[in-house]
Amino acid sequence: MIEAPGKSIDIMLAGSNPLVLSAMSEIFERDLRFSLVATSATAEGFLGTVMRVPVQVGVVDWALPVLGAAKLIDVLLDQANAPRFVVYGDSLGDVPRLAMQAGAAGFAARSGEVEGLLETCAEVAAGKKVFPFVDVRKMRQDPIQSLSRKERAILEALA
């Protein structure tokens, strides 16, 4: 168990796998740096809870059902008390880059160490961005990413 240096970090978890969500809840409840506010199995549940009870950090599964993590982050980024997001998922492929592009503040690999997830969340709460190496040149290759959020929303509606 880790000692809390001051005020605890309010955190909310969202993931579709009940076993993973339960294990993560246990991990955060044991670490005195964090105060687990709530958990949710869906992006919609996360959104509804965080609009009523603000949290500092939201830990969300990239493959969150229905709405998805990217859309959830996009919806909440414009809110006044939006949490900073740590996305967890597979580190293979483009997930870390996509999470960064979506507006997440950190990424934790699903296969990573427990302490790595906890440290990532603490660093994100302190205002840092925490990602594995991401080739940012690839971020500029997608012409859709050069559009504003509003332009992307219009394009999505047209599609």
TIVO-2410 file (N, C-alpha, C; in nm, 3 decimals):
# residues 159
REC num residu      c1      c2      c3 atome chaine
REC   1      M   0.084  -0.117   0.000     N      A
REC   1      M   0.000   0.000   0.000    CA      A
REC   1      M   0.089   0.124   0.000     C      A
REC   2      I   0.053   0.223  -0.077     N      A
REC   2      I   0.134   0.342  -0.092    CA      A
REC   2      I   0.071   0.456  -0.013     C      A
REC   3      E   0.152   0.533   0.055     N      A
REC   3      E   0.103   0.644   0.136    CA      A
REC   3      E   0.056   0.758   0.048     C      A
REC   4      A  -0.046   0.827   0.094     N      A
REC   4      A  -0.099   0.944   0.023    CA      A
REC   4      A  -0.024   1.067   0.070     C      A
REC   5      P   0.043   1.142  -0.021     N      A
REC   5      P   0.120   1.259   0.020    CA      A
REC   5      P   0.031   1.377   0.058     C      A
REC   6      G  -0.088   1.385   0.009     N      A
REC   6      G  -0.179   1.496   0.037    CA      A
REC   6      G  -0.319   1.453   0.003     C      A
REC   7      K  -0.390   1.540  -0.063     N      A
REC   7      K  -0.527   1.508  -0.106    CA      A
REC   7      K  -0.522   1.396  -0.209     C      A
REC   8      S  -0.616   1.302  -0.195     N      A
REC   8      S  -0.618   1.190  -0.289    CA      A
REC   8      S  -0.672   1.234  -0.426     C      A
REC   9      I  -0.639   1.156  -0.526     N      A
REC   9      I  -0.679   1.182  -0.664    CA      A
REC   9      I  -0.810   1.109  -0.690     C      A
REC  10      D  -0.915   1.185  -0.722     N      A
REC  10      D  -1.043   1.124  -0.755    CA      A
REC  10      D  -1.034   1.060  -0.892     C      A
REC  11      I  -1.073   0.933  -0.899     N      A
REC  11      I  -1.056   0.856  -1.022    CA      A
REC  11      I  -1.183   0.777  -1.053     C      A
REC  12      M  -1.210   0.758  -1.181     N      A
REC  12      M  -1.321   0.675  -1.225    CA      A
REC  12      M  -1.269   0.580  -1.331     C      A
REC  13      L  -1.320   0.456  -1.329     N      A
REC  13      L  -1.277   0.353  -1.422    CA      A
REC  13      L  -1.391   0.314  -1.515     C      A
REC  14      A  -1.359   0.283  -1.640     N      A
REC  14      A  -1.458   0.234  -1.735    CA      A
REC  14      A  -1.395   0.124  -1.819     C      A
REC  15      G  -1.460   0.010  -1.820     N      A
REC  15      G  -1.413  -0.102  -1.900    CA      A
REC  15      G  -1.524  -0.204  -1.918     C      A
REC  16      S  -1.522  -0.273  -2.028     N      A
REC  16      S  -1.630  -0.366  -2.059    CA      A
REC  16      S  -1.613  -0.504  -1.995     C      A
REC  17      N  -1.493  -0.538  -1.954     N      A
REC  17      N  -1.467  -0.668  -1.895    CA      A
REC  17      N  -1.485  -0.659  -1.743     C      A
REC  18      P  -1.588  -0.725  -1.687     N      A
REC  18      P  -1.614  -0.714  -1.543    CA      A
REC  18      P  -1.498  -0.762  -1.456     C      A
REC  19      L  -1.426  -0.863  -1.502     N      A
REC  19      L  -1.314  -0.915  -1.425    CA      A
REC  19      L  -1.201  -0.812  -1.418     C      A
REC  20      V  -1.168  -0.752  -1.531     N      A
REC  20      V  -1.063  -0.650  -1.535    CA      A
REC  20      V  -1.105  -0.528  -1.453     C      A
REC  21      L  -1.230  -0.487  -1.466     N      A
REC  21      L  -1.281  -0.372  -1.393    CA      A
REC  21      L  -1.274  -0.396  -1.242     C      A
REC  22      S  -1.309  -0.516  -1.200     N      A
REC  22      S  -1.302  -0.552  -1.058    CA      A
REC  22      S  -1.158  -0.551  -1.008     C      A
REC  23      A  -1.068  -0.607  -1.085     N      A
REC  23      A  -0.927  -0.611  -1.046    CA      A
REC  23      A  -0.868  -0.469  -1.039     C      A
REC  24      M  -0.902  -0.386  -1.137     N      A
REC  24      M  -0.851  -0.249  -1.135    CA      A
REC  24      M  -0.909  -0.171  -1.016     C      A
REC  25      S  -1.035  -0.195  -0.985     N      A
REC  25      S  -1.096  -0.129  -0.870    CA      A
REC  25      S  -1.019  -0.163  -0.742     C      A
REC  26      E  -0.989  -0.290  -0.726     N      A
REC  26      E  -0.913  -0.336  -0.610    CA      A
REC  26      E  -0.776  -0.269  -0.603     C      A
REC  27      I  -0.710  -0.259  -0.716     N      A
REC  27      I  -0.577  -0.199  -0.722    CA      A
REC  27      I  -0.581  -0.053  -0.678     C      A
REC  28      F  -0.678   0.023  -0.730     N      A
REC  28      F  -0.687   0.165  -0.696    CA      A
REC  28      F  -0.735   0.188  -0.553     C      A
REC  29      E  -0.820   0.100  -0.502     N      A
REC  29      E  -0.867   0.114  -0.364    CA      A
REC  29      E  -0.755   0.088  -0.264     C      A
REC  30      R  -0.659   0.007  -0.299     N      A
REC  30      R  -0.546  -0.024  -0.209    CA      A
REC  30      R  -0.440   0.087  -0.207     C      A
REC  31      D  -0.437   0.170  -0.309     N      A
REC  31      D  -0.335   0.276  -0.318    CA      A
REC  31      D  -0.394   0.405  -0.261     C      A
REC  32      L  -0.339   0.452  -0.151     N      A
REC  32      L  -0.394   0.568  -0.081    CA      A
REC  32      L  -0.380   0.699  -0.158     C      A
REC  33      R  -0.307   0.698  -0.267     N      A
REC  33      R  -0.299   0.820  -0.350    CA      A
REC  33      R  -0.430   0.846  -0.423     C      A
REC  34      F  -0.513   0.742  -0.437     N      A
REC  34      F  -0.634   0.752  -0.518    CA      A
REC  34      F  -0.760   0.732  -0.435     C      A
REC  35      S  -0.865   0.796  -0.482     N      A
REC  35      S  -0.998   0.774  -0.427    CA      A
REC  35      S  -1.087   0.730  -0.542     C      A
REC  36      L  -1.126   0.604  -0.542     N      A
REC  36      L  -1.209   0.551  -0.650    CA      A
REC  36      L  -1.351   0.600  -0.631     C      A
REC  37      V  -1.398   0.681  -0.725     N      A
REC  37      V  -1.531   0.742  -0.717    CA      A
REC  37      V  -1.637   0.648  -0.772     C      A
REC  38      A  -1.612   0.588  -0.888     N      A
REC  38      A  -1.711   0.502  -0.951    CA      A
REC  38      A  -1.647   0.418  -1.060     C      A
REC  39      T  -1.722   0.317  -1.106     N      A
REC  39      T  -1.682   0.238  -1.222    CA      A
REC  39      T  -1.802   0.230  -1.316     C      A
REC  40      S  -1.773   0.200  -1.442     N      A
REC  40      S  -1.879   0.186  -1.541    CA      A
REC  40      S  -1.837   0.084  -1.646     C      A
REC  41      A  -1.936   0.012  -1.698     N      A
REC  41      A  -1.909  -0.087  -1.802    CA      A
REC  41      A  -1.927  -0.029  -1.942     C      A
REC  42      T  -1.976   0.096  -1.951     N      A
REC  42      T  -1.999   0.158  -2.082    CA      A
REC  42      T  -1.953   0.303  -2.082     C      A
REC  43      A  -1.931   0.355  -2.201     N      A
REC  43      A  -1.895   0.496  -2.216    CA      A
REC  43      A  -2.010   0.585  -2.172     C      A
REC  44      E  -2.132   0.544  -2.202     N      A
REC  44      E  -2.249   0.623  -2.166    CA      A
REC  44      E  -2.263   0.633  -2.014     C      A
REC  45      G  -2.239   0.521  -1.945     N      A
REC  45      G  -2.243   0.521  -1.799    CA      A
REC  45      G  -2.136   0.610  -1.740     C      A
REC  46      F  -2.017   0.606  -1.799     N      A
REC  46      F  -1.908   0.693  -1.755    CA      A
REC  46      F  -1.949   0.839  -1.772     C      A
REC  47      L  -2.000   0.871  -1.889     N      A
REC  47      L  -2.041   1.008  -1.920    CA      A
REC  47      L  -2.147   1.058  -1.822     C      A
REC  48      G  -2.248   0.977  -1.797     N      A
REC  48      G  -2.354   1.017  -1.705    CA      A
REC  48      G  -2.303   1.042  -1.564     C      A
REC  49      T  -2.214   0.957  -1.517     N      A
REC  49      T  -2.161   0.971  -1.381    CA      A
REC  49      T  -2.069   1.091  -1.370     C      A
REC  50      V  -1.979   1.107  -1.464     N      A
REC  50      V  -1.878   1.213  -1.455    CA      A
REC  50      V  -1.941   1.353  -1.473     C      A
REC  51      M  -2.058   1.360  -1.534     N      A
REC  51      M  -2.127   1.488  -1.546    CA      A
REC  51      M  -2.187   1.530  -1.411     C      A
REC  52      R  -2.219   1.432  -1.327     N      A
REC  52      R  -2.275   1.460  -1.194    CA      A
REC  52      R  -2.168   1.470  -1.087     C      A
REC  53      V  -2.067   1.386  -1.097     N      A
REC  53      V  -1.961   1.378  -0.996    CA      A
REC  53      V  -1.826   1.394  -1.065     C      A
REC  54      P  -1.771   1.514  -1.067     N      A
REC  54      P  -1.643   1.535  -1.137    CA      A
REC  54      P  -1.529   1.452  -1.075     C      A
REC  55      V  -1.442   1.404  -1.162     N      A
REC  55      V  -1.322   1.332  -1.119    CA      A
REC  55      V  -1.201   1.393  -1.188     C      A
REC  56      Q  -1.084   1.372  -1.130     N      A
REC  56      Q  -0.962   1.426  -1.189    CA      A
REC  56      Q  -0.911   1.341  -1.305     C      A
REC  57      V  -0.920   1.209  -1.288     N      A
REC  57      V  -0.865   1.117  -1.388    CA      A
REC  57      V  -0.968   1.010  -1.420     C      A
REC  58      G  -0.987   0.987  -1.550     N      A
REC  58      G  -1.072   0.879  -1.597    CA      A
REC  58      G  -0.984   0.776  -1.665     C      A
REC  59      V  -0.992   0.651  -1.621     N      A
REC  59      V  -0.917   0.542  -1.682    CA      A
REC  59      V  -1.017   0.463  -1.765     C      A
REC  60      V  -0.999   0.464  -1.897     N      A
REC  60      V  -1.097   0.401  -1.985    CA      A
REC  60      V  -1.032   0.302  -2.081     C      A
REC  61      D  -1.104   0.193  -2.103     N      A
REC  61      D  -1.063   0.091  -2.199    CA      A
REC  61      D  -1.082   0.149  -2.340     C      A
REC  62      W  -0.983   0.136  -2.425     N      A
REC  62      W  -0.993   0.188  -2.561    CA      A
REC  62      W  -1.112   0.127  -2.635     C      A
REC  63      A  -1.142   0.001  -2.607     N      A
REC  63      A  -1.251  -0.070  -2.675    CA      A
REC  63      A  -1.381  -0.063  -2.596     C      A
REC  64      L  -1.406   0.047  -2.531     N      A
REC  64      L  -1.527   0.064  -2.451    CA      A
REC  64      L  -1.650   0.050  -2.540     C      A
REC  65      P  -1.750  -0.029  -2.495     N      A
REC  65      P  -1.866  -0.056  -2.581    CA      A
REC  65      P  -1.947   0.067  -2.621     C      A
REC  66      V  -2.011   0.055  -2.731     N      A
REC  66      V  -2.105   0.146  -2.794    CA      A
REC  66      V  -2.038   0.276  -2.839     C      A
REC  67      L  -2.018   0.370  -2.751     N      A
REC  67      L  -1.965   0.501  -2.789    CA      A
REC  67      L  -1.815   0.495  -2.820     C      A
REC  68      G  -1.741   0.418  -2.743     N      A
REC  68      G  -1.597   0.406  -2.761    CA      A
REC  68      G  -1.521   0.513  -2.686     C      A
REC  69      A  -1.396   0.485  -2.653     N      A
REC  69      A  -1.314   0.578  -2.576    CA      A
REC  69      A  -1.286   0.708  -2.651     C      A
REC  70      A  -1.256   0.699  -2.781     N      A
REC  70      A  -1.223   0.820  -2.857    CA      A
REC  70      A  -1.339   0.918  -2.858     C      A
REC  71      K  -1.458   0.869  -2.881     N      A
REC  71      K  -1.577   0.956  -2.885    CA      A
REC  71      K  -1.606   1.010  -2.745     C      A
REC  72      L  -1.591   0.927  -2.642     N      A
REC  72      L  -1.613   0.971  -2.505    CA      A
REC  72      L  -1.519   1.086  -2.470     C      A
REC  73      I  -1.393   1.071  -2.503     N      A
REC  73      I  -1.295   1.176  -2.475    CA      A
REC  73      I  -1.332   1.303  -2.551     C      A
REC  74      D  -1.367   1.287  -2.677     N      A
REC  74      D  -1.404   1.402  -2.760    CA      A
REC  74      D  -1.523   1.478  -2.702     C      A
REC  75      V  -1.623   1.406  -2.654     N      A
REC  75      V  -1.742   1.469  -2.596    CA      A
REC  75      V  -1.707   1.544  -2.468     C      A
REC  76      L  -1.621   1.486  -2.385     N      A
REC  76      L  -1.592   1.547  -2.255    CA      A
REC  76      L  -1.484   1.654  -2.258     C      A
REC  77      L  -1.399   1.656  -2.360     N      A
REC  77      L  -1.289   1.754  -2.362    CA      A
REC  77      L  -1.338   1.898  -2.357     C      A
REC  78      D  -1.455   1.925  -2.410     N      A
REC  78      D  -1.507   2.061  -2.412    CA      A
REC  78      D  -1.576   2.101  -2.282     C      A
REC  79      Q  -1.593   2.007  -2.190     N      A
REC  79      Q  -1.660   2.037  -2.063    CA      A
REC  79      Q  -1.564   2.106  -1.967     C      A
REC  80      A  -1.620   2.192  -1.883     N      A
REC  80      A  -1.538   2.271  -1.789    CA      A
REC  80      A  -1.460   2.183  -1.692     C      A
REC  81      N  -1.523   2.082  -1.634     N      A
REC  81      N  -1.457   1.998  -1.534    CA      A
REC  81      N  -1.420   1.861  -1.590     C      A
REC  82      A  -1.378   1.858  -1.714     N      A
REC  82      A  -1.346   1.730  -1.778    CA      A
REC  82      A  -1.228   1.664  -1.708     C      A
REC  83      P  -1.238   1.532  -1.689     N      A
REC  83      P  -1.122   1.462  -1.632    CA      A
REC  83      P  -1.010   1.451  -1.736     C      A
REC  84      R  -0.892   1.426  -1.688     N      A
REC  84      R  -0.781   1.392  -1.777    CA      A
REC  84      R  -0.792   1.241  -1.796     C      A
REC  85      F  -0.769   1.196  -1.918     N      A
REC  85      F  -0.792   1.055  -1.950    CA      A
REC  85      F  -0.664   0.975  -1.963     C      A
REC  86      V  -0.668   0.855  -1.906     N      A
REC  86      V  -0.567   0.752  -1.929    CA      A
REC  86      V  -0.640   0.640  -1.999     C      A
REC  87      V  -0.595   0.608  -2.118     N      A
REC  87      V  -0.653   0.500  -2.197    CA      A
REC  87      V  -0.569   0.375  -2.172     C      A
REC  88      Y  -0.635   0.262  -2.153     N      A
REC  88      Y  -0.560   0.137  -2.148    CA      A
REC  88      Y  -0.608   0.048  -2.262     C      A
REC  89      G  -0.515  -0.024  -2.318     N      A
REC  89      G  -0.546  -0.111  -2.432    CA      A
REC  89      G  -0.422  -0.182  -2.478     C      A
REC  90      D  -0.433  -0.243  -2.594     N      A
REC  90      D  -0.318  -0.314  -2.650    CA      A
REC  90      D  -0.215  -0.214  -2.700     C      A
REC  91      S  -0.091  -0.235  -2.663     N      A
REC  91      S   0.015  -0.142  -2.703    CA      A
REC  91      S   0.063  -0.168  -2.845     C      A
REC  92      L   0.023  -0.280  -2.902     N      A
REC  92      L   0.060  -0.309  -3.040    CA      A
REC  92      L  -0.029  -0.228  -3.133     C      A
REC  93      G   0.023  -0.193  -3.247     N      A
REC  93      G  -0.057  -0.118  -3.343    CA      A
REC  93      G  -0.063   0.030  -3.310     C      A
REC  94      D  -0.173   0.092  -3.348     N      A
REC  94      D  -0.185   0.237  -3.340    CA      A
REC  94      D  -0.261   0.288  -3.219     C      A
REC  95      V  -0.299   0.204  -3.125     N      A
REC  95      V  -0.383   0.249  -3.015    CA      A
REC  95      V  -0.321   0.364  -2.935     C      A
REC  96      P  -0.192   0.358  -2.896     N      A
REC  96      P  -0.137   0.473  -2.823    CA      A
REC  96      P  -0.145   0.604  -2.903     C      A
REC  97      R  -0.114   0.597  -3.032     N      A
REC  97      R  -0.120   0.717  -3.117    CA      A
REC  97      R  -0.264   0.766  -3.130     C      A
REC  98      L  -0.358   0.675  -3.151     N      A
REC  98      L  -0.498   0.714  -3.164    CA      A
REC  98      L  -0.551   0.774  -3.035     C      A
REC  99      A  -0.509   0.719  -2.922     N      A
REC  99      A  -0.550   0.775  -2.792    CA      A
REC  99      A  -0.496   0.917  -2.775     C      A
REC 100      M  -0.372   0.937  -2.815     N      A
REC 100      M  -0.312   1.070  -2.808    CA      A
REC 100      M  -0.388   1.167  -2.897     C      A
REC 101      Q  -0.418   1.124  -3.019     N      A
REC 101      Q  -0.491   1.209  -3.113    CA      A
REC 101      Q  -0.631   1.241  -3.062     C      A
REC 102      A  -0.693   1.148  -2.990     N      A
REC 102      A  -0.828   1.169  -2.938    CA      A
REC 102      A  -0.829   1.271  -2.824     C      A
REC 103      G  -0.713   1.294  -2.762     N      A
REC 103      G  -0.706   1.391  -2.653    CA      A
REC 103      G  -0.676   1.332  -2.518     C      A
REC 104      A  -0.642   1.203  -2.513     N      A
REC 104      A  -0.605   1.141  -2.385    CA      A
REC 104      A  -0.475   1.202  -2.335     C      A
REC 105      A  -0.456   1.197  -2.204     N      A
REC 105      A  -0.334   1.250  -2.144    CA      A
REC 105      A  -0.232   1.140  -2.116     C      A
REC 106      G  -0.276   1.015  -2.125     N      A
REC 106      G  -0.185   0.906  -2.098    CA      A
REC 106      G  -0.234   0.775  -2.156     C      A
REC 107      F  -0.141   0.680  -2.164     N      A
REC 107      F  -0.173   0.547  -2.214    CA      A
REC 107      F  -0.102   0.444  -2.127     C      A
REC 108      A  -0.176   0.340  -2.092     N      A
REC 108      A  -0.119   0.228  -2.017    CA      A
REC 108      A  -0.150   0.100  -2.093     C      A
REC 109      A  -0.048   0.022  -2.118     N      A
REC 109      A  -0.067  -0.104  -2.191    CA      A
REC 109      A  -0.142  -0.204  -2.104     C      A
REC 110      R  -0.236  -0.272  -2.164     N      A
REC 110      R  -0.315  -0.374  -2.094    CA      A
REC 110      R  -0.223  -0.482  -2.036     C      A
REC 111      S  -0.114  -0.509  -2.104     N      A
REC 111      S  -0.022  -0.613  -2.060    CA      A
REC 111      S   0.088  -0.559  -1.969     C      A
REC 112      G   0.081  -0.432  -1.933     N      A
REC 112      G   0.185  -0.369  -1.851    CA      A
REC 112      G   0.175  -0.404  -1.704     C      A
REC 113      E   0.272  -0.355  -1.630     N      A
REC 113      E   0.277  -0.377  -1.485    CA      A
REC 113      E   0.173  -0.291  -1.414     C      A
REC 114      V   0.123  -0.340  -1.302     N      A
REC 114      V   0.025  -0.267  -1.222    CA      A
REC 114      V   0.083  -0.132  -1.179     C      A
REC 115      E   0.205  -0.132  -1.132     N      A
REC 115      E   0.268  -0.008  -1.087    CA      A
REC 115      E   0.278   0.094  -1.200     C      A
REC 116      G   0.296   0.046  -1.322     N      A
REC 116      G   0.301   0.137  -1.437    CA      A
REC 116      G   0.169   0.210  -1.456     C      A
REC 117      L   0.057   0.140  -1.441     N      A
REC 117      L  -0.075   0.203  -1.451    CA      A
REC 117      L  -0.093   0.306  -1.340     C      A
REC 118      L  -0.058   0.270  -1.218     N      A
REC 118      L  -0.073   0.362  -1.106    CA      A
REC 118      L   0.013   0.487  -1.123     C      A
REC 119      E   0.136   0.468  -1.165     N      A
REC 119      E   0.225   0.583  -1.186    CA      A
REC 119      E   0.177   0.671  -1.301     C      A
REC 120      T   0.128   0.609  -1.408     N      A
REC 120      T   0.074   0.685  -1.520    CA      A
REC 120      T  -0.041   0.772  -1.473     C      A
REC 121      C  -0.130   0.717  -1.394     N      A
REC 121      C  -0.245   0.794  -1.344    CA      A
REC 121      C  -0.201   0.908  -1.252     C      A
REC 122      A  -0.103   0.881  -1.166     N      A
REC 122      A  -0.052   0.986  -1.077    CA      A
REC 122      A   0.014   1.099  -1.157     C      A
REC 123      E   0.091   1.063  -1.259     N      A
REC 123      E   0.158   1.164  -1.342    CA      A
REC 123      E   0.055   1.246  -1.421     C      A
REC 124      V  -0.046   1.180  -1.475     N      A
REC 124      V  -0.151   1.249  -1.549    CA      A
REC 124      V  -0.226   1.345  -1.458     C      A
REC 125      A  -0.255   1.301  -1.336     N      A
REC 125      A  -0.322   1.389  -1.239    CA      A
REC 125      A  -0.237   1.512  -1.207     C      A
REC 126      A  -0.106   1.496  -1.214     N      A
REC 126      A  -0.013   1.607  -1.188    CA      A
REC 126      A   0.003   1.698  -1.309     C      A
REC 127      G  -0.067   1.668  -1.418     N      A
REC 127      G  -0.063   1.755  -1.535    CA      A
REC 127      G   0.030   1.711  -1.646     C      A
REC 128      K   0.088   1.593  -1.635     N      A
REC 128      K   0.181   1.545  -1.737    CA      A
REC 128      K   0.109   1.458  -1.840     C      A
REC 129      K   0.172   1.443  -1.954     N      A
REC 129      K   0.126   1.348  -2.056    CA      A
REC 129      K   0.221   1.229  -2.050     C      A
REC 130      V   0.163   1.110  -2.053     N      A
REC 130      V   0.243   0.988  -2.039    CA      A
REC 130      V   0.204   0.890  -2.148     C      A
REC 131      F   0.294   0.872  -2.244     N      A
REC 131      F   0.271   0.781  -2.356    CA      A
REC 131      F   0.398   0.704  -2.386     C      A
REC 132      P   0.384   0.581  -2.438     N      A
REC 132      P   0.503   0.514  -2.490    CA      A
REC 132      P   0.547   0.589  -2.616     C      A
REC 133      F   0.660   0.551  -2.671     N      A
REC 133      F   0.706   0.618  -2.791    CA      A
REC 133      F   0.599   0.613  -2.899     C      A
REC 134      V   0.566   0.728  -2.954     N      A
REC 134      V   0.469   0.739  -3.063    CA      A
REC 134      V   0.535   0.821  -3.173     C      A
REC 135      D   0.538   0.768  -3.292     N      A
REC 135      D   0.594   0.841  -3.406    CA      A
REC 135      D   0.492   0.947  -3.449     C      A
REC 136      V   0.516   1.071  -3.407     N      A
REC 136      V   0.419   1.178  -3.433    CA      A
REC 136      V   0.411   1.215  -3.581     C      A
REC 137      R   0.508   1.174  -3.659     N      A
REC 137      R   0.500   1.201  -3.803    CA      A
REC 137      R   0.378   1.133  -3.865     C      A
REC 138      K   0.342   1.017  -3.810     N      A
REC 138      K   0.225   0.946  -3.861    CA      A
REC 138      K   0.095   1.021  -3.830     C      A
REC 139      M   0.098   1.104  -3.729     N      A
REC 139      M  -0.021   1.180  -3.692    CA      A
REC 139      M  -0.056   1.282  -3.799     C      A
REC 140      R   0.043   1.329  -3.868     N      A
REC 140      R   0.021   1.430  -3.972    CA      A
REC 140      R  -0.017   1.370  -4.106     C      A
REC 141      Q  -0.005   1.240  -4.121     N      A
REC 141      Q  -0.033   1.176  -4.248    CA      A
REC 141      Q  -0.182   1.166  -4.278     C      A
REC 142      D  -0.265   1.163  -4.177     N      A
REC 142      D  -0.409   1.149  -4.196    CA      A
REC 142      D  -0.471   1.287  -4.218     C      A
REC 143      P  -0.522   1.316  -4.337     N      A
REC 143      P  -0.577   1.450  -4.363    CA      A
REC 143      P  -0.699   1.482  -4.277     C      A
REC 144      I  -0.769   1.382  -4.230     N      A
REC 144      I  -0.885   1.405  -4.143    CA      A
REC 144      I  -0.841   1.473  -4.014     C      A
REC 145      Q  -0.723   1.441  -3.966     N      A
REC 145      Q  -0.675   1.497  -3.840    CA      A
REC 145      Q  -0.644   1.646  -3.850     C      A
REC 146      S  -0.631   1.699  -3.970     N      A
REC 146      S  -0.607   1.842  -3.985    CA      A
REC 146      S  -0.736   1.923  -3.974     C      A
REC 147      L  -0.850   1.854  -3.975     N      A
REC 147      L  -0.979   1.920  -3.961    CA      A
REC 147      L  -1.007   1.953  -3.816     C      A
REC 148      S  -1.085   2.058  -3.793     N      A
REC 148      S  -1.126   2.091  -3.656    CA      A
REC 148      S  -1.228   1.988  -3.609     C      A
REC 149      R  -1.259   1.987  -3.480     N      A
REC 149      R  -1.359   1.894  -3.427    CA      A
REC 149      R  -1.493   1.915  -3.495     C      A
REC 150      K  -1.530   2.039  -3.514     N      A
REC 150      K  -1.659   2.070  -3.576    CA      A
REC 150      K  -1.661   2.019  -3.721     C      A
REC 151      E  -1.551   2.040  -3.794     N      A
REC 151      E  -1.543   1.991  -3.932    CA      A
REC 151      E  -1.551   1.839  -3.938     C      A
REC 152      R  -1.485   1.771  -3.841     N      A
REC 152      R  -1.492   1.624  -3.836    CA      A
REC 152      R  -1.634   1.578  -3.804     C      A
REC 153      A  -1.703   1.650  -3.716     N      A
REC 153      A  -1.841   1.615  -3.681    CA      A
REC 153      A  -1.932   1.629  -3.802     C      A
REC 154      I  -1.912   1.737  -3.878     N      A
REC 154      I  -1.993   1.758  -3.999    CA      A
REC 154      I  -1.964   1.648  -4.100     C      A
REC 155      L  -1.837   1.615  -4.119     N      A
REC 155      L  -1.798   1.510  -4.213    CA      A
REC 155      L  -1.858   1.376  -4.169     C      A
REC 156      E  -1.855   1.349  -4.040     N      A
REC 156      E  -1.911   1.225  -3.987    CA      A
REC 156      E  -2.062   1.220  -4.010     C      A
REC 157      A  -2.129   1.332  -3.991     N      A
REC 157      A  -2.273   1.338  -4.012    CA      A
REC 157      A  -2.307   1.317  -4.161     C      A
REC 158      L  -2.224   1.371  -4.248     N      A
REC 158      L  -2.246   1.353  -4.393    CA      A
REC 158      L  -2.224   1.208  -4.434     C      A
REC 159      A  -2.128   1.142  -4.370     N      A
REC 159      A  -2.100   1.004  -4.403    CA      A
REC 159      A  -2.215   0.914  -4.364     C      A
***
